[in-house]
Amino acid sequence: MIKIAHQAVTPLSYGSHEQLFMLLLKGIFVDDGTMWLSINNNGEICEMVSATKCVSWGVRDVAIDSRFSNVMMCIYNGFKVKVFTRFLSPHVTYTINIVLKINFQNSEVQKAIGTYVSCTYKLDDDSHYLYSSNANMREDGWLVIPLYQFTSKQKTHHFSITIFPLLLNWHSTHCSIESIEFRPVENETHEDMEHKYTKDVQPTSNSRTQKLPADYKDLINWATYTIQWTSKKELYSILRKGFLIDNGEKWLSISKSMKKRFMIPAAEFLLERKWIWKSLPESRFEMVAESPNIDEFQVAFEIKSKLLSPQTTYSFHLIYKPPDNYSSIEGPIALFNQSLHIPRSIYLIAPRIPIIEDQLSSKELTHKIKGHPKVRKDGWMEVQLWEDTTDSIGTIGTELTLNGMDIDGEYNFVGLVVQGIEFRPL
């Protein structure tokens, strides 16, 4: 890290290894400001190379909202990337991302497209082009499209890629390319996920078993069925695992921080006339919803205060099972809300990222990316839809629209089974 610090464009001031680590977490410019380096919590290097250094077939333009002073502007004809890395951490799996914006003169088109930006691309050594519509929007509004994954053997690597954004054939459309990013992949195995779901359900220390929420008696009284326990340890396990309340219409549990988390059934947030209702033995609720032949559906709910902790931010997770033929729900889904200027993208089936010289472990891995689905221990899948904060009395509500983003009109939710939405305090 000290060698990297010595190459910073602006000299760094630090008095300890810990202070240097914190500076590198934020990131620094090197190589005359054409490269941005940062590290993650594991000390692995993330390297961003300015498009002005590695993108041809474009015109240099002044950047308004980029960390780099200039970007490359591309119109209609795609572009070529020739990028060299200098600082990658060896034996780390990286994703190669392109960071860009597609700009439309028509603001309505811009809003409708959102993060649905597709492209074809290939390495120079490959004979066939690949296709991707797997764009994620950063908080600063730039789109990140993953192109490849690879495992680094050393600090330096070279890649030559030809890229054609498919929306550039739209009238008065251009593409601002900020950088090529090499970001360490954050993965968790299914064993890790099972541990995450179960590690706190059965506490082992005496001090842990004594810790119960102040209103635990009220929580137990909400239960649909009588709950019995013989020790505080057993009661804690029951509260963490959860139980049915409101005559079996909700599932309530507590988080590690003693805040209430819960699940509501599909009947509370889906329009009943559009869905097929049936029972499944593996569901927590009496009825689940199966989607008919539709390419869009709405989610709307309002939760009363007794189930929520006041002034707490919750994440909302859709709990579902994909149809047997899940090809109809591959690709991005546009998530609309009145507060969003541009729709967000989520996925019900995790997008595939091509691997260069596959050296990954044979273990099945799940990417820790917001808006991407995960497999739960109970066999269902989940994807985060939204986040919101309760008011002073603990009320929360929203309306969301999920729309299949397929330019060919082939996206269809038919066969999708929805169990509910789970709310988790953050």
N, C-alpha and C positions, 0 to 999 in steps of 0.2 A: 504493500500500500504506500510505503514511503517513496518508492521509485515513481509510482504514478503521481503522487502529490508534487514531486519535483517538476513534473511536466505541465502543471496547471498554468493556464494563460494568466490568471490572476494569482499571485503568490498566496499560499495558504498560511494562516497563523494558527498554530495549535501547540499545546504543551504536553499532550499525552497521546498514547495510542487510541484511547477511548474518544478523545476529541477529534482526532483524525477520522476515526470510523464514522462519527456523526456527520462530519463534513462531506464524506464520500457518500453517505446515505442520501444527502440532498443532491449531490452531483457537481461536477466541475467541467469546465471547458479545457481541452487540450488541442494540440495541433493547430494553432492559430485560430481557434474558435470554430473549426470545422468538424470537431468530434466532441461528443458529450459522454462522459463516463460517470457511472454511479455504481453502487453495490447494493445488494439486498441484505436482509438480516442474516443470511448465511455467509456473507462475505464474498458472494459470487459477483463477478463483474457484469454489468449491463453496458453495452457499447452502442451508441447511436452515431452514425456517419451522415453528415450533411449531404443532402441531395446534390448540392453544387459540386461536391467532390466525387460523386459516383454515378450520376445520372447523365446520360447523353440524350440526344434527340429532343431537347427542350431549350427554353429560354430562361436565363436567370432573371429573377424578379425580387423586389424588396419584400421581405416578410413583415406582416403587420402583427400577427399574434402567434409567432413561433419563437422557440428558444434560440433558433439560429437567425442570423441577420438577413439571410437570403434563402429563397426557395427556388425550385425549378418549375416553370410553367410549361405544360404539355397540352397541345390542342390536336385532337383527332388521331394522330398517327402513333400513339403509344410511345414507349421509351425503352432504352437499354440501361441496365444496371451493371456496373463493374465495380465491385466493392471488395476492399481488403480490410480485414480486422487486424488489430495490433495487441489487444489487451485481454482477450477472452480467457476465462478460467478453464484450465484443462480438465477433461473428464466430466464436463457438465453438459447436460442436454439443453440446447438453445432452440428458440423459435426465431426464424428470420421474418421480421415484419416490415411491411412498407407503410409509412405514415403519410397520409395525403388528405386532400379535400377535393371533392367534385363540386364545382361552382356553377349554378344556373342563374341566368338573368331573371328567369321567372321564379319568384319566391314560392308560388303555390306548387310548382314542380319540385322545388327543393324540399319543401315540407313533406310532400307525398313520398318522395324517394327515401328520405331519412337516411338510415345506415345501410339500405339495400344497394350496395355498390359492388358490382361483380367485375371480374377480370379474368382473362386467360393469360397464362404465363408458362415459361419453360426455362430450364437450364440450357445453356448452349450445347451441352453434350447430349441432351435428350432430343428425340425425334418428334414427340407428340406434346401438344400443349395441354396443360391442366386448367381446370376451371375452379374458381372460388367466388362465393358470395358471403364469405365469413368475415364481415366487417364489424368491429367494435368501436364505439365512440369514446374517446378520452374525455375527461372533464373539461378540457380546454376546447373541445369541439372538433379536434382532428380525428380522422378515421384511421384505425389500425387494422390492416389485413394480414393475417398470418399466411406465409407462403410455404415454408418448409420447416422441418425440424432436423437437427443433427446433433451428434455428440462430439464436442470439441476434443481434438487430440493435442492441440497446443494453442498458444496465444494467437497465432496468425493463421488466417484462412482466406481463400479467395473464391468469390462466386461471380458468375456472369449470367444474368437473367434478362430475358426479354418479356415485357409486360404490356398488355393491351387492355386498359379499362374499357368495358363494353359500353358504358354510357356516354363515351366521348363522341359517338356519332349523333348525339342529340344536338339540335341547333343551338348555337351560342353557349356551348358548354366547354369548360376547360378544367384542367386538373392542376392543382398546386401540390407538388411533392416536397415534403419537408425532409425526410430522412429514411435511411434503412436502419432498422433497429435489430440488435441481437440481444434478446432477453432470455435469461434462464427460465426454464420451465418449472413451475411449481406444481408438483403432482402429489396425489395421495392415493395409496393403494386401497383396495376394498377392505383389507385388514385394518388399515388406519381408520377408515370410515366407520367400521363396526366398533372400533375402540372408542371413536368419538361419540357414538350413539349410546354406549353402554358403560363407559369408564366411571361415570359418577353416579350410576344408579344404585350401586351397592357400596357405600362408604365403609372404610376399614378402620379408621381411627376413631377413638372415643369422642374426640373433640368435634369431628365431623358429624357424628350421629346426633350430637346435641343441638346442632344448628337447624332450626326449623323456621319457616316464615311466621311472623307475628300473628297472622290471621289464619293459621293452618286449620284451626277448628271450623272456621267459616268455610274453608275450601272443602273439608271433609263433609260438611253438612250439605254441600251442593251436589254430592254424588248421587247418581241415579240409583245405585244399589248400595246397601249397607257395607261399609268398609271396616274391617277389624284388623288389629295389629297387637303384637305382644311386646314391642319395644320401640323406642324412638328410631333405632336403626331401621327397623322394618317399615315404620311409617315414612321415614325419609325416602326409602326405596319406592314406596307406593306413590308418593307425591312426585318423584322424579319421573317415574314411568308414566303416570297419568291414569285417568279414569273418566268414564262417561258422566256428564252432568246434563241438566235441563231435559230430563226424560229421554236421555240417549241422543240428544240433538247436537251435543258439543263434546269435545274431548279436552280435558284440562290437565296440565302438569305444571311443574315449576322448573325454572332454570337454575344453573349453579349460583347465580346471584340472588336467588330466592324471588325472582319476579315471575309473574304468571305468564305461561305460554299455553296456546290452545289451538285446536283445529275446529273449523266449522265444516259441515257437510256440503256437498255440491248443491243441494236443494236450497241453501240459503243465499247463493250468489249467482245461480244460472237461471235463465228464463226457461221455465219448465216445459213450455209448449214446443221448444226446439229439440228437446233431448229425449232419449229412450231411458226409462228408469228401470233398474233391475237390482237384485241383491247379489253380493259376492261374499263368500265365507271369509276371505282374507281382509275384508274392509272393517274398519272400526265402527262404521255406521250401517244402519239397516239398508239404505239404498245408495247406489252410485249412479252416475249419469254416463250414458254412452252417446257419443256424438252421431247425429245423422249426417246426411250429405250436405255439409256446409263448409265454407272457407273463411268464416268469421264468426266470432261469438263475443259476448259482453260478460264482464264480471262486475257485479255491483253489490255492495254490502255496507252495513253500518253496525258496529259492535257496541253494545251497551257497557257502561262503566265498570260493573262489578267484575268483569273478566280481564280488565286491563290495569296496568300500573300507570298512574298519572305521569304526564310529562316524560314519557319514555318512548324512544324510537324503536319501532318494530319492523322486521322484514316479513314480507308476505310470500309464502312458497306454495305454488300449485302442486298438489299431490295427484299423480295420474299414472296410467299405464298406456303405452303406445299401442296402436292397432297391430295386428299380426303382420300386415303389409305396411311397414312404417315408411316406405319410400314416399308415400303421399304427404308425410309431414317432415321430410328432410328439408333443410334450408331454413333461412331466417323467418321469424314471425315479427311483424310490426306491432309494437305495443303502444297504444295511443292513450293519452290522458289529457284533460283540458289544460293542465299546467305545463305540458310539453310543447315546445315550439316545433321540434322535430321528433318523430317517433323513435323509440328505442327498439333495438333488436334483441330477441331472445330465441332460444332453440329448444325444441322438445326432443330432438335427436342430436347428440353431440356431433358437431362438424368434424370431418376428417382432415388432418393436416399431413401431407406427404412427408415421408422420412427419407433423408439422404443417407445412404449407407447405414441401414438399420442396425444400430448397436444398442438399442434399448433393452432393458431387462425384459424377460418373458412375462413378468407380472403385469396384470391389467392395471392401467393407470387412468385416473380421472383428473382432468385439468381443473384447477381452481380458478375459474373465470366466472364473474358475475354474468348471469344471463345464459349460462350453459347448464345443462341438466346433470344430475347425479343419481346414481342408484342407491336407494336406501337399504338398510339392513332388512326391513320387512318385505322387500321385493318390489315395492312401488318405486316410481321415479319422482323426482322433484326438481323444480326450477324456480329461482327467485323472480318474482314479478315486480315487486315494488318495495319501497320503504316509506314510512310516515311516522309522525310523532303524535302521541295522544295529547289532548288538551289537559287542563288542570283537573278535570273530573274523570279523565280516562276514557274519553269517547274517540273513536276513529272510524273513518269511512272513506270509500273511494269508488270511482267508476273507471273501469279499464276496458279497452277494446283490443282483442287479439285478431290480427288479420294475416292470413298466409300471403307471404311476399314472393309470388312466383310469376315471373313475367309471362310465362306461357299459359298461366291460368290453370295449372295442374295441381296446385296445392289444395288438399282436402283433409278436414279433420275426421272424416268418417271412421268409426271404429275406436276413436280415442275414448278412454274411460277415465272419468274424473271422480276422485274420492272426496277431495275437499281442499281447503286452503289452511295452511298452518302458519301461525303468527309467533314470531320469536323475538324477544327483546334483544337489542344489540348493546 
